[in-house]
Amino acid sequence: MIRTIMPKNISDTLVPISRFNKGEASKIFDEIKDTGYKIVVKNNTPACVMLTPERYQEMIEMIEDLYLIELVEERLKADPQETHSFEEMLAEDGVSIDDLENVSMEFGVDIE
């Protein structure tokens, strides 16, 4: 589950790209460890979001969970009386539990 880290002020999450040019990358990375993320601003416009690896992994897991919830809801709408075990569903698609443990997910990949 993603820990909720809400800044007191949204401006606390903003990092002007000029700070990187001034050699402050190490300090910025330390700030990201504390907050979980920073929004890099270039010409007063958000350019990117920097995340800790842990925060990124939490977000990916949430996306995977939401995908599975949607899949369950679709299948229940199709035939709410017919149920199958997780193992049966995997076998139907020719997938094993071991296969799932070896799957890597990348952010931005279309899951459908």
C-alpha positions in Angstrom: 0.0 0.0 0.0 1.3 3.5 -0.8 2.1 5.4 2.2 0.4 8.8 2.1 3.0 11.5 2.2 1.2 14.8 1.8 3.4 17.9 1.8 2.3 20.9 3.9 2.6 23.0 0.8 2.6 21.8 -2.9 5.5 24.0 -3.5 7.5 21.7 -1.2 7.4 19.1 -3.9 8.7 21.3 -6.7 12.3 21.3 -7.7 13.6 23.8 -10.3 15.8 22.1 -12.8 18.3 24.8 -12.2 19.1 23.2 -8.9 20.5 20.2 -10.8 22.7 22.6 -12.9 24.0 24.0 -9.6 25.3 20.6 -8.5 22.5 20.0 -5.9 21.5 16.5 -7.3 22.7 14.7 -4.2 20.7 17.0 -1.9 17.6 16.6 -4.2 17.9 12.8 -4.1 18.1 13.0 -0.2 14.9 15.1 -0.3 13.2 12.5 -2.5 14.1 9.8 0.0 12.3 11.8 2.7 9.2 12.7 0.7 9.0 9.8 -1.8 8.8 12.1 -4.8 9.6 15.5 -6.3 8.2 17.3 -9.3 10.9 18.8 -11.5 10.0 22.1 -13.0 11.5 23.6 -16.1 10.4 27.1 -17.2 7.7 27.1 -14.5 6.2 24.0 -16.0 6.3 20.5 -14.5 8.7 18.5 -16.6 8.8 15.1 -14.8 8.2 13.4 -11.5 11.0 11.7 -9.6 10.1 8.8 -7.4 12.0 6.5 -5.0 12.2 2.9 -6.3 10.0 1.8 -3.4 7.3 4.4 -4.3 7.4 3.3 -7.9 7.0 -0.4 -7.0 4.1 0.5 -4.7 2.4 2.3 -7.6 3.0 -0.6 -10.0 1.5 -3.0 -7.5 -1.6 -0.8 -7.2 -2.0 -0.7 -11.0 -1.8 -4.5 -11.1 -4.3 -4.9 -8.3 -6.7 -2.5 -10.0 -6.4 -4.5 -13.2 -7.2 -7.7 -11.4 -10.2 -6.1 -9.7 -11.6 -4.9 -13.1 -11.0 -8.4 -14.5 -13.0 -10.0 -11.6 -15.8 -7.5 -12.0 -16.1 -8.1 -15.7 -16.2 -11.9 -15.2 -18.8 -11.6 -12.4 -21.0 -9.5 -14.7 -20.7 -12.1 -17.5 -22.0 -14.9 -15.3 -22.2 -14.2 -11.6 -23.3 -17.7 -10.7 -20.3 -19.4 -12.4 -17.1 -19.3 -10.3 -13.7 -20.8 -10.8 -10.6 -21.0 -8.6 -7.6 -18.9 -9.4 -5.7 -22.1 -10.3 -8.5 -23.1 -12.8 -8.3 -19.7 -14.4 -4.6 -19.9 -14.8 -4.8 -23.4 -16.2 -7.4 -22.2 -18.7 -4.8 -19.7 -20.0 -1.9 -22.2 -19.8 -0.2 -20.3 -16.9 1.1 -21.6 -13.7 1.8 -19.9 -10.3 5.6 -20.2 -11.1 5.0 -18.3 -14.4 3.4 -15.5 -12.5 6.3 -15.2 -10.1 8.7 -14.7 -13.0 6.7 -12.0 -14.8 8.1 -8.5 -14.7 5.8 -5.5 -15.1 6.8 -2.3 -16.7 5.0 1.0 -16.2 3.4 2.1 -19.4 2.8 -1.3 -20.8 -0.7 -2.0 -22.0 -2.0 -4.8 -19.8 -5.0 -5.7 -22.0 
